[in-house]
Every structure is written in structure tokens, then in C-alpha cells.
């Protein structure tokens, strides 16, 4: 560790993405346009997919850039949220403004 920086060291081994089984969900009505999204096959609302890295800290090739999904209390996961059922009420706001 250098100051507040952490240096990753290349280690042998495979990195896997773990989590719930993911399905491609295609929805639509006869004569209408179908939509597609990733969805878990169990235990989450449609459109919410939670994935973990194993090991939780990885170095991306020889780029010197890494990712860590092991923050205490945060679940250590990358979450894809494409759910209309689990959406919060009202518009999304960033810094008091709707995103463009």
C-alpha cells in the first residue's frame, strides 16, 4: 500500500462471475413489440441481476486497473437493475436534476 493507494499483484488463477442463474427474459403481447432484458431465475424481481466476482478483487489484464466488489456491508456485488416492478416512485434525480 502506497499512501492511500493499493497496488494489485498479478496472481495465477481463474476469475469467475458468480450469482444467481441469469435468463434472457422476452416479454410482449401478440401484435406488439417485444422487449428483452436479463433477469434472475430465482429470488429477485424480474430485471434485478446481482453478480459477484470470485475472487472479489481482480486485475484487468496487464492494464494496472482493477475492480473490487467486496465492500463491507454493501454485499460485494455488481447489480444490473432493469426492473420496472422494483423501481422507486418518482423520477430519477442526480444532484437535483433529471439525468439527460
Biopython code that builds the backbone (N, CA, C, O; Angstrom):
import numpy as np
from Bio.PDB.StructureBuilder import StructureBuilder

atoms = [
    (1, "UNK", "N", (0.850, -1.172, 0.000)),
    (1, "UNK", "CA", (0.000, 0.000, 0.000)),
    (1, "UNK", "C", (0.899, 1.240, 0.000)),
    (1, "UNK", "O", (1.826, 1.346, 0.803)),
    (2, "UNK", "N", (0.615, 2.166, -0.904)),
    (2, "UNK", "CA", (1.376, 3.394, -1.018)),
    (2, "UNK", "C", (0.432, 4.547, -0.692)),
    (2, "UNK", "O", (-0.474, 4.843, -1.472)),
    (3, "UNK", "N", (0.636, 5.203, 0.456)),
    (3, "UNK", "CA", (-0.296, 6.249, 0.871)),
    (3, "UNK", "C", (-1.690, 5.662, 1.013)),
    (3, "UNK", "O", (-1.903, 4.725, 1.783)),
    (4, "UNK", "N", (-2.643, 6.218, 0.263)),
    (4, "UNK", "CA", (-3.993, 5.657, 0.294)),
    (4, "UNK", "C", (-4.277, 4.819, -0.955)),
    (4, "UNK", "O", (-5.428, 4.482, -1.230)),
    (5, "UNK", "N", (-3.214, 4.479, -1.717)),
    (5, "UNK", "CA", (-3.356, 3.638, -2.900)),
    (5, "UNK", "C", (-3.021, 2.201, -2.557)),
    (5, "UNK", "O", (-2.165, 1.934, -1.715)),
    (6, "UNK", "N", (-3.697, 1.289, -3.209)),
    (6, "UNK", "CA", (-3.438, -0.131, -3.026)),
    (6, "UNK", "C", (-2.947, -0.689, -4.352)),
    (6, "UNK", "O", (-3.578, -0.469, -5.387)),
    (7, "UNK", "N", (-1.839, -1.401, -4.337)),
    (7, "UNK", "CA", (-1.267, -1.973, -5.544)),
    (7, "UNK", "C", (-1.703, -3.426, -5.679)),
    (7, "UNK", "O", (-1.559, -4.207, -4.738)),
    (8, "UNK", "N", (-2.236, -3.795, -6.847)),
    (8, "UNK", "CA", (-2.618, -5.173, -7.101)),
    (8, "UNK", "C", (-1.449, -5.916, -7.714)),
    (8, "UNK", "O", (-0.689, -5.361, -8.507)),
    (9, "UNK", "N", (-1.314, -7.170, -7.340)),
    (9, "UNK", "CA", (-0.243, -8.015, -7.845)),
    (9, "UNK", "C", (-0.870, -9.138, -8.660)),
    (9, "UNK", "O", (-1.836, -9.762, -8.221)),
    (10, "UNK", "N", (-0.325, -9.395, -9.840)),
    (10, "UNK", "CA", (-0.847, -10.456, -10.691)),
    (10, "UNK", "C", (-0.655, -11.804, -9.997)),
    (10, "UNK", "O", (0.432, -12.116, -9.512)),
    (11, "UNK", "N", (-1.726, -12.593, -9.958)),
    (11, "UNK", "CA", (-1.682, -13.933, -9.372)),
    (11, "UNK", "C", (-2.298, -14.914, -10.358)),
    (11, "UNK", "O", (-3.242, -14.579, -11.073)),
    (12, "UNK", "N", (-1.768, -16.108, -10.392)),
    (12, "UNK", "CA", (-2.321, -17.141, -11.256)),
    (12, "UNK", "C", (-3.697, -17.560, -10.758)),
    (12, "UNK", "O", (-3.990, -17.478, -9.566)),
    (13, "UNK", "N", (-4.518, -18.001, -11.664)),
    (13, "UNK", "CA", (-5.842, -18.495, -11.297)),
    (13, "UNK", "C", (-6.915, -17.888, -12.171)),
    (13, "UNK", "O", (-6.687, -16.909, -12.882)),
    (14, "UNK", "N", (-8.078, -18.484, -12.105)),
    (14, "UNK", "CA", (-9.204, -18.033, -12.899)),
    (14, "UNK", "C", (-10.091, -17.083, -12.111)),
    (14, "UNK", "O", (-10.179, -17.173, -10.886)),
    (15, "UNK", "N", (-10.740, -16.183, -12.813)),
    (15, "UNK", "CA", (-11.746, -15.303, -12.226)),
    (15, "UNK", "C", (-13.094, -15.768, -12.762)),
    (15, "UNK", "O", (-13.246, -15.994, -13.962)),
    (16, "UNK", "N", (-14.052, -15.908, -11.888)),
    (16, "UNK", "CA", (-15.385, -16.301, -12.311)),
    (16, "UNK", "C", (-16.404, -15.267, -11.855)),
    (16, "UNK", "O", (-16.175, -14.520, -10.904)),
    (17, "UNK", "N", (-17.516, -15.242, -12.544)),
    (17, "UNK", "CA", (-18.645, -14.396, -12.149)),
    (17, "UNK", "C", (-19.685, -15.327, -11.554)),
    (17, "UNK", "O", (-20.149, -16.260, -12.210)),
    (18, "UNK", "N", (-20.048, -15.064, -10.303)),
    (18, "UNK", "CA", (-20.998, -15.918, -9.595)),
    (18, "UNK", "C", (-22.260, -15.132, -9.294)),
    (18, "UNK", "O", (-22.293, -13.912, -9.452)),
    (19, "UNK", "N", (-23.268, -15.811, -8.874)),
    (19, "UNK", "CA", (-24.527, -15.168, -8.510)),
    (19, "UNK", "C", (-25.672, -16.055, -8.924)),
    (19, "UNK", "O", (-25.502, -17.253, -9.149)),
    (20, "UNK", "N", (-26.820, -15.464, -9.020)),
    (20, "UNK", "CA", (-27.992, -16.243, -9.417)),
    (20, "UNK", "C", (-27.880, -16.627, -10.880)),
    (20, "UNK", "O", (-27.170, -15.977, -11.649)),
    (21, "UNK", "N", (-28.576, -17.674, -11.260)),
    (21, "UNK", "CA", (-28.634, -18.046, -12.667)),
    (21, "UNK", "C", (-29.381, -16.948, -13.423)),
    (21, "UNK", "O", (-30.399, -16.446, -12.948)),
    (22, "UNK", "N", (-28.883, -16.586, -14.575)),
    (22, "UNK", "CA", (-29.460, -15.485, -15.335)),
    (22, "UNK", "C", (-30.143, -16.035, -16.585)),
    (22, "UNK", "O", (-29.636, -16.945, -17.240)),
    (23, "UNK", "N", (-31.297, -15.465, -16.897)),
    (23, "UNK", "CA", (-32.041, -15.839, -18.094)),
    (23, "UNK", "C", (-32.279, -14.601, -18.945)),
    (23, "UNK", "O", (-32.278, -13.482, -18.432)),
    (24, "UNK", "N", (-32.481, -14.796, -20.231)),
    (24, "UNK", "CA", (-32.878, -13.715, -21.118)),
    (24, "UNK", "C", (-34.397, -13.723, -21.145)),
    (24, "UNK", "O", (-35.004, -14.668, -21.648)),
    (25, "UNK", "N", (-35.023, -12.667, -20.603)),
    (25, "UNK", "CA", (-36.471, -12.573, -20.496)),
    (25, "UNK", "C", (-36.999, -11.762, -21.667)),
    (25, "UNK", "O", (-36.618, -10.606, -21.850)),
    (26, "UNK", "N", (-37.873, -12.366, -22.457)),
    (26, "UNK", "CA", (-38.500, -11.691, -23.593)),
    (26, "UNK", "C", (-39.982, -11.577, -23.281)),
    (26, "UNK", "O", (-40.659, -12.579, -23.054)),
    (27, "UNK", "N", (-40.486, -10.330, -23.272)),
    (27, "UNK", "CA", (-41.888, -10.084, -22.945)),
    (27, "UNK", "C", (-42.553, -9.312, -24.073)),
    (27, "UNK", "O", (-41.908, -8.526, -24.768)),
    (28, "UNK", "N", (-43.846, -9.544, -24.248)),
    (28, "UNK", "CA", (-44.592, -8.811, -25.250)),
    (28, "UNK", "C", (-45.995, -9.368, -25.382)),
    (28, "UNK", "O", (-46.336, -10.386, -24.780)),
    (29, "UNK", "N", (-46.792, -8.694, -26.170)),
    (29, "UNK", "CA", (-48.145, -9.141, -26.444)),
    (29, "UNK", "C", (-48.296, -9.369, -27.933)),
    (29, "UNK", "O", (-47.577, -8.773, -28.735)),
    (30, "UNK", "N", (-49.221, -10.221, -28.302)),
    (30, "UNK", "CA", (-49.472, -10.535, -29.698)),
    (30, "UNK", "C", (-49.707, -9.252, -30.492)),
    (30, "UNK", "O", (-50.528, -8.420, -30.108)),
    (31, "UNK", "N", (-48.989, -9.097, -31.592)),
    (31, "UNK", "CA", (-49.131, -7.921, -32.441)),
    (31, "UNK", "C", (-48.347, -6.714, -31.968)),
    (31, "UNK", "O", (-48.315, -5.691, -32.652)),
    (32, "UNK", "N", (-47.700, -6.816, -30.784)),
    (32, "UNK", "CA", (-46.933, -5.694, -30.238)),
    (32, "UNK", "C", (-45.444, -5.909, -30.367)),
    (32, "UNK", "O", (-44.998, -6.908, -30.931)),
    (33, "UNK", "N", (-44.681, -4.982, -29.850)),
    (33, "UNK", "CA", (-43.227, -5.064, -29.856)),
    (33, "UNK", "C", (-42.771, -5.791, -28.604)),
    (33, "UNK", "O", (-43.244, -5.496, -27.507)),
    (34, "UNK", "N", (-41.863, -6.730, -28.758)),
    (34, "UNK", "CA", (-41.319, -7.475, -27.618)),
    (34, "UNK", "C", (-40.134, -6.723, -27.029)),
    (34, "UNK", "O", (-39.424, -6.014, -27.742)),
    (35, "UNK", "N", (-39.922, -6.881, -25.726)),
    (35, "UNK", "CA", (-38.759, -6.313, -25.058)),
    (35, "UNK", "C", (-37.897, -7.450, -24.523)),
    (35, "UNK", "O", (-38.397, -8.541, -24.251)),
    (36, "UNK", "N", (-36.607, -7.193, -24.373)),
    (36, "UNK", "CA", (-35.674, -8.184, -23.831)),
    (36, "UNK", "C", (-34.909, -7.568, -22.683)),
    (36, "UNK", "O", (-34.572, -6.384, -22.712)),
    (37, "UNK", "N", (-34.632, -8.379, -21.662)),
    (37, "UNK", "CA", (-33.782, -7.942, -20.561)),
    (37, "UNK", "C", (-33.244, -9.170, -19.846)),
    (37, "UNK", "O", (-33.795, -10.267, -19.941)),
    (38, "UNK", "N", (-32.142, -8.949, -19.122)),
    (38, "UNK", "CA", (-31.592, -10.007, -18.284)),
    (38, "UNK", "C", (-32.432, -10.099, -17.024)),
    (38, "UNK", "O", (-32.887, -9.083, -16.500)),
    (39, "UNK", "N", (-32.635, -11.301, -16.543)),
    (39, "UNK", "CA", (-33.436, -11.474, -15.341)),
    (39, "UNK", "C", (-32.929, -12.692, -14.576)),
    (39, "UNK", "O", (-32.486, -13.664, -15.187)),
    (40, "UNK", "N", (-32.989, -12.650, -13.244)),
    (40, "UNK", "CA", (-32.595, -13.820, -12.477)),
    (40, "UNK", "C", (-33.663, -14.902, -12.609)),
    (40, "UNK", "O", (-34.816, -14.615, -12.930)),
    (41, "UNK", "N", (-33.273, -16.124, -12.363)),
    (41, "UNK", "CA", (-34.242, -17.205, -12.441)),
    (41, "UNK", "C", (-34.885, -17.482, -11.095)),
    (41, "UNK", "O", (-35.833, -18.263, -11.012)),
    (42, "UNK", "N", (-34.375, -16.843, -10.020)),
    (42, "UNK", "CA", (-34.957, -17.070, -8.698)),
    (42, "UNK", "C", (-34.635, -15.929, -7.737)),
    (42, "UNK", "O", (-33.612, -15.261, -7.886)),
    (43, "UNK", "N", (-35.503, -15.707, -6.756)),
    (43, "UNK", "CA", (-35.269, -14.880, -5.567)),
    (43, "UNK", "C", (-35.117, -13.381, -5.771)),
    (43, "UNK", "O", (-34.822, -12.682, -4.801)),
    (44, "UNK", "N", (-35.297, -12.849, -6.961)),
    (44, "UNK", "CA", (-35.225, -11.406, -7.178)),
    (44, "UNK", "C", (-36.353, -11.002, -8.121)),
    (44, "UNK", "O", (-36.846, -11.835, -8.882)),
    (45, "UNK", "N", (-36.772, -9.730, -8.083)),
    (45, "UNK", "CA", (-37.755, -9.262, -9.062)),
    (45, "UNK", "C", (-37.184, -9.354, -10.478)),
    (45, "UNK", "O", (-35.968, -9.292, -10.660)),
    (46, "UNK", "N", (-38.042, -9.499, -11.464)),
    (46, "UNK", "CA", (-37.592, -9.529, -12.858)),
    (46, "UNK", "C", (-36.783, -8.278, -13.157)),
    (46, "UNK", "O", (-37.202, -7.174, -12.810)),
    (47, "UNK", "N", (-35.645, -8.433, -13.786)),
    (47, "UNK", "CA", (-34.807, -7.300, -14.156)),
    (47, "UNK", "C", (-33.722, -6.944, -13.160)),
    (47, "UNK", "O", (-32.896, -6.080, -13.454)),
    (48, "UNK", "N", (-33.686, -7.578, -11.981)),
    (48, "UNK", "CA", (-32.639, -7.316, -10.995)),
    (48, "UNK", "C", (-31.683, -8.514, -11.021)),
    (48, "UNK", "O", (-32.069, -9.630, -10.676)),
    (49, "UNK", "N", (-30.443, -8.272, -11.431)),
    (49, "UNK", "CA", (-29.448, -9.335, -11.514)),
    (49, "UNK", "C", (-28.260, -8.931, -10.653)),
    (49, "UNK", "O", (-27.686, -7.862, -10.857)),
    (50, "UNK", "N", (-27.886, -9.765, -9.700)),
    (50, "UNK", "CA", (-26.762, -9.498, -8.807)),
    (50, "UNK", "C", (-25.651, -10.502, -9.103)),
    (50, "UNK", "O", (-25.869, -11.713, -9.084)),
    (51, "UNK", "N", (-24.464, -9.981, -9.376)),
    (51, "UNK", "CA", (-23.319, -10.822, -9.717)),
    (51, "UNK", "C", (-22.148, -10.506, -8.800)),
    (51, "UNK", "O", (-21.956, -9.355, -8.406)),
    (52, "UNK", "N", (-21.367, -11.519, -8.461)),
    (52, "UNK", "CA", (-20.168, -11.333, -7.657)),
    (52, "UNK", "C", (-18.957, -11.839, -8.435)),
    (52, "UNK", "O", (-19.064, -12.749, -9.258)),
    (53, "UNK", "N", (-17.810, -11.234, -8.160)),
    (53, "UNK", "CA", (-16.552, -11.720, -8.712)),
    (53, "UNK", "C", (-15.924, -12.671, -7.716)),
    (53, "UNK", "O", (-15.963, -12.421, -6.511)),
    (54, "UNK", "N", (-15.344, -13.760, -8.201)),
    (54, "UNK", "CA", (-14.591, -14.679, -7.340)),
    (54, "UNK", "C", (-13.221, -14.881, -7.969)),
    (54, "UNK", "O", (-13.149, -15.514, -9.023)),
    (55, "UNK", "N", (-12.138, -14.388, -7.400)),
    (55, "UNK", "CA", (-12.029, -13.668, -6.132)),
    (55, "UNK", "C", (-12.639, -12.272, -6.254)),
    (55, "UNK", "O", (-12.827, -11.775, -7.364)),
    (56, "UNK", "N", (-12.951, -11.634, -5.116)),
    (56, "UNK", "CA", (-13.644, -10.352, -5.154)),
    (56, "UNK", "C", (-12.805, -9.179, -5.669)),
    (56, "UNK", "O", (-13.355, -8.123, -5.982)),
    (57, "UNK", "N", (-11.496, -9.348, -5.761)),
    (57, "UNK", "CA", (-10.617, -8.306, -6.293)),
    (57, "UNK", "C", (-9.874, -8.881, -7.487)),
    (57, "UNK", "O", (-9.227, -9.923, -7.381)),
    (58, "UNK", "N", (-9.968, -8.194, -8.633)),
    (58, "UNK", "CA", (-9.319, -8.691, -9.849)),
    (58, "UNK", "C", (-8.582, -7.574, -10.562)),
    (58, "UNK", "O", (-8.982, -6.411, -10.505)),
    (59, "UNK", "N", (-7.515, -7.936, -11.225)),
    (59, "UNK", "CA", (-6.736, -7.031, -12.061)),
    (59, "UNK", "C", (-7.144, -7.308, -13.501)),
    (59, "UNK", "O", (-7.189, -8.467, -13.914)),
    (60, "UNK", "N", (-7.443, -6.265, -14.274)),
    (60, "UNK", "CA", (-7.884, -6.434, -15.654)),
    (60, "UNK", "C", (-6.677, -6.513, -16.578)),
    (60, "UNK", "O", (-6.105, -5.498, -16.973)),
    (61, "UNK", "N", (-6.308, -7.740, -16.911)),
    (61, "UNK", "CA", (-5.157, -7.976, -17.784)),
    (61, "UNK", "C", (-3.906, -7.341, -17.217)),
    (61, "UNK", "O", (-3.658, -7.407, -16.013)),
    (62, "UNK", "N", (-3.110, -6.721, -18.089)),
    (62, "UNK", "CA", (-1.907, -6.032, -17.623)),
    (62, "UNK", "C", (-2.115, -4.520, -17.634)),
    (62, "UNK", "O", (-1.158, -3.756, -17.765)),
    (63, "UNK", "N", (-3.379, -4.089, -17.494)),
    (63, "UNK", "CA", (-3.726, -2.671, -17.584)),
    (63, "UNK", "C", (-3.311, -1.861, -16.357)),
    (63, "UNK", "O", (-3.194, -0.638, -16.430)),
    (64, "UNK", "N", (-3.087, -2.548, -15.220)),
    (64, "UNK", "CA", (-2.830, -1.827, -13.979)),
    (64, "UNK", "C", (-4.114, -1.366, -13.320)),
    (64, "UNK", "O", (-4.072, -0.735, -12.263)),
    (65, "UNK", "N", (-5.246, -1.667, -13.919)),
    (65, "UNK", "CA", (-6.554, -1.274, -13.396)),
    (65, "UNK", "C", (-7.253, -2.504, -12.842)),
    (65, "UNK", "O", (-7.245, -3.568, -13.461)),
    (66, "UNK", "N", (-7.859, -2.350, -11.671)),
    (66, "UNK", "CA", (-8.538, -3.478, -11.058)),
    (66, "UNK", "C", (-9.916, -3.106, -10.560)),
    (66, "UNK", "O", (-10.274, -1.930, -10.497)),
    (67, "UNK", "N", (-10.681, -4.118, -10.208)),
    (67, "UNK", "CA", (-12.014, -3.954, -9.643)),
    (67, "UNK", "C", (-12.086, -4.715, -8.334)),
    (67, "UNK", "O", (-11.469, -5.769, -8.183)),
    (68, "UNK", "N", (-12.839, -4.179, -7.390)),
    (68, "UNK", "CA", (-13.064, -4.880, -6.135)),
    (68, "UNK", "C", (-14.539, -4.761, -5.772)),
    (68, "UNK", "O", (-15.072, -3.658, -5.650)),
    (69, "UNK", "N", (-15.193, -5.909, -5.599)),
    (69, "UNK", "CA", (-16.587, -5.955, -5.181)),
    (69, "UNK", "C", (-16.674, -6.654, -3.842)),
    (69, "UNK", "O", (-17.344, -7.678, -3.711)),
    (70, "UNK", "N", (-15.997, -6.101, -2.846)),
    (70, "UNK", "CA", (-16.024, -6.733, -1.524)),
    (70, "UNK", "C", (-16.212, -5.701, -0.416)),
    (70, "UNK", "O", (-15.771, -5.914, 0.713)),
    (71, "UNK", "N", (-16.862, -4.588, -0.732)),
    (71, "UNK", "CA", (-17.063, -3.534, 0.266)),
    (71, "UNK", "C", (-17.904, -4.055, 1.429)),
    (71, "UNK", "O", (-18.986, -4.601, 1.212)),
    (72, "UNK", "N", (-17.417, -3.894, 2.667)),
    (72, "UNK", "CA", (-18.171, -4.369, 3.821)),
    (72, "UNK", "C", (-19.555, -3.730, 3.890)),
    (72, "UNK", "O", (-19.694, -2.516, 3.736)),
    (73, "UNK", "N", (-20.570, -4.548, 4.121)),
    (73, "UNK", "CA", (-21.923, -4.060, 4.272)),
    (73, "UNK", "C", (-22.631, -3.733, 2.971)),
    (73, "UNK", "O", (-23.831, -3.462, 2.975)),
    (74, "UNK", "N", (-21.904, -3.752, 1.845)),
    (74, "UNK", "CA", (-22.516, -3.420, 0.561)),
    (74, "UNK", "C", (-22.884, -4.669, -0.221)),
    (74, "UNK", "O", (-23.414, -4.565, -1.327)),
    (75, "UNK", "N", (-22.619, -5.837, 0.322)),
    (75, "UNK", "CA", (-22.967, -7.066, -0.362)),
    (75, "UNK", "C", (-21.913, -7.538, -1.340)),
    (75, "UNK", "O", (-21.964, -8.681, -1.793)),
    (76, "UNK", "N", (-20.954, -6.683, -1.677)),
    (76, "UNK", "CA", (-19.871, -7.092, -2.560)),
    (76, "UNK", "C", (-20.340, -7.558, -3.917)),
    (76, "UNK", "O", (-19.802, -8.530, -4.446)),
    (77, "UNK", "N", (-21.326, -6.896, -4.501)),
    (77, "UNK", "CA", (-21.875, -7.351, -5.765)),
    (77, "UNK", "C", (-22.020, -6.209, -6.757)),
    (77, "UNK", "O", (-22.082, -5.035, -6.390)),
    (78, "UNK", "N", (-22.071, -6.589, -8.010)),
    (78, "UNK", "CA", (-22.388, -5.691, -9.109)),
    (78, "UNK", "C", (-23.844, -5.972, -9.452)),
    (78, "UNK", "O", (-24.204, -7.117, -9.723)),
    (79, "UNK", "N", (-24.687, -4.939, -9.445)),
    (79, "UNK", "CA", (-26.115, -5.150, -9.653)),
    (79, "UNK", "C", (-26.553, -4.478, -10.951)),
    (79, "UNK", "O", (-26.291, -3.296, -11.174)),
    (80, "UNK", "N", (-27.224, -5.252, -11.801)),
    (80, "UNK", "CA", (-27.843, -4.724, -13.012)),
    (80, "UNK", "C", (-29.314, -4.549, -12.681)),
    (80, "UNK", "O", (-29.995, -5.516, -12.339)),
    (81, "UNK", "N", (-29.812, -3.316, -12.781)),
    (81, "UNK", "CA", (-31.206, -3.030, -12.442)),
    (81, "UNK", "C", (-31.946, -2.562, -13.688)),
    (81, "UNK", "O", (-31.820, -1.413, -14.112)),
    (82, "UNK", "N", (-32.713, -3.465, -14.258)),
    (82, "UNK", "CA", (-33.516, -3.165, -15.431)),
    (82, "UNK", "C", (-34.976, -3.513, -15.127)),
    (82, "UNK", "O", (-35.703, -4.007, -15.989)),
    (83, "UNK", "N", (-35.386, -3.247, -13.889)),
    (83, "UNK", "CA", (-36.711, -3.639, -13.423)),
    (83, "UNK", "C", (-37.662, -2.460, -13.405)),
    (83, "UNK", "O", (-37.327, -1.386, -12.906)),
    (84, "UNK", "N", (-38.839, -2.666, -13.949)),
    (84, "UNK", "CA", (-39.869, -1.639, -13.816)),
    (84, "UNK", "C", (-40.709, -1.912, -12.572)),
    (84, "UNK", "O", (-41.264, -0.982, -11.986)),
    (85, "UNK", "N", (-40.809, -3.179, -12.163)),
    (85, "UNK", "CA", (-41.598, -3.540, -10.986)),
    (85, "UNK", "C", (-40.944, -3.082, -9.684)),
    (85, "UNK", "O", (-41.650, -2.741, -8.735)),
    (86, "UNK", "N", (-39.622, -3.067, -9.617)),
    (86, "UNK", "CA", (-38.912, -2.717, -8.396)),
    (86, "UNK", "C", (-38.439, -1.262, -8.406)),
    (86, "UNK", "O", (-37.636, -0.870, -7.559)),
    (87, "UNK", "N", (-38.925, -0.466, -9.345)),
    (87, "UNK", "CA", (-38.483, 0.924, -9.455)),
    (87, "UNK", "C", (-39.078, 1.764, -8.325)),
    (87, "UNK", "O", (-40.192, 1.512, -7.866)),
    (88, "UNK", "N", (-38.320, 2.759, -7.889)),
    (88, "UNK", "CA", (-38.839, 3.661, -6.857)),
    (88, "UNK", "C", (-39.835, 4.636, -7.482)),
    (88, "UNK", "O", (-39.820, 4.866, -8.692)),
    (89, "UNK", "N", (-40.685, 5.195, -6.658)),
    (89, "UNK", "CA", (-41.683, 6.154, -7.141)),
    (89, "UNK", "C", (-41.013, 7.457, -7.554)),
    (89, "UNK", "O", (-40.031, 7.866, -6.935)),
    (90, "UNK", "N", (-41.514, 8.099, -8.564)),
    (90, "UNK", "CA", (-40.982, 9.394, -8.988)),
    (90, "UNK", "C", (-39.826, 9.274, -9.940)),
    (90, "UNK", "O", (-39.327, 8.175, -10.182)),
    (91, "UNK", "N", (-39.387, 10.404, -10.491)),
    (91, "UNK", "CA", (-38.301, 10.394, -11.474)),
    (91, "UNK", "C", (-36.937, 10.204, -10.808)),
    (91, "UNK", "O", (-36.765, 10.501, -9.626)),
    (92, "UNK", "N", (-35.982, 9.711, -11.575)),
    (92, "UNK", "CA", (-34.599, 9.602, -11.105)),
    (92, "UNK", "C", (-33.981, 10.998, -11.122)),
    (92, "UNK", "O", (-34.105, 11.727, -12.106)),
    (93, "UNK", "N", (-33.310, 11.365, -10.022)),
    (93, "UNK", "CA", (-32.679, 12.674, -9.933)),
    (93, "UNK", "C", (-31.212, 12.508, -9.532)),
    (93, "UNK", "O", (-30.892, 11.713, -8.648)),
    (94, "UNK", "N", (-30.331, 13.254, -10.181)),
    (94, "UNK", "CA", (-28.910, 13.285, -9.832)),
    (94, "UNK", "C", (-28.549, 14.733, -9.547)),
    (94, "UNK", "O", (-28.583, 15.579, -10.441)),
    (95, "UNK", "N", (-28.203, 15.013, -8.296)),
    (95, "UNK", "CA", (-27.881, 16.381, -7.912)),
    (95, "UNK", "C", (-29.074, 17.316, -8.086)),
    (95, "UNK", "O", (-28.894, 18.491, -8.408)),
    (96, "UNK", "N", (-30.286, 16.811, -7.878)),
    (96, "UNK", "CA", (-31.479, 17.614, -8.003)),
    (96, "UNK", "C", (-31.980, 17.820, -9.410)),
    (96, "UNK", "O", (-32.961, 18.533, -9.622)),
    (97, "UNK", "N", (-31.307, 17.192, -10.396)),
    (97, "UNK", "CA", (-31.699, 17.355, -11.801)),
    (97, "UNK", "C", (-31.929, 15.965, -12.410)),
    (97, "UNK", "O", (-31.246, 15.009, -12.042)),
    (98, "UNK", "N", (-32.891, 15.848, -13.341)),
    (98, "UNK", "CA", (-33.064, 14.567, -14.022)),
    (98, "UNK", "C", (-31.889, 14.336, -14.976)),
    (98, "UNK", "O", (-31.429, 15.275, -15.626)),
    (99, "UNK", "N", (-31.400, 13.088, -15.067)),
    (99, "UNK", "CA", (-30.275, 12.819, -15.981)),
    (99, "UNK", "C", (-30.713, 12.972, -17.437)),
    (99, "UNK", "O", (-31.857, 12.685, -17.789)),
    (100, "UNK", "N", (-29.791, 13.425, -18.268)),
    (100, "UNK", "CA", (-30.088, 13.624, -19.689)),
    (100, "UNK", "C", (-29.877, 12.298, -20.402)),
    (100, "UNK", "O", (-30.066, 12.213, -21.615)),
]
sb = StructureBuilder()
sb.init_structure("model")
sb.init_model(0)
sb.init_chain("A")
sb.init_seg("    ")
for serial, (resi, resn, name, xyz) in enumerate(atoms, 1):
    if name == "N":
        sb.init_residue(resn, " ", resi, " ")
    sb.init_atom(name, np.array(xyz, "f"), 0.0, 1.0, " ", f" {name:<3s}", serial, name[0])
structure = sb.get_structure()
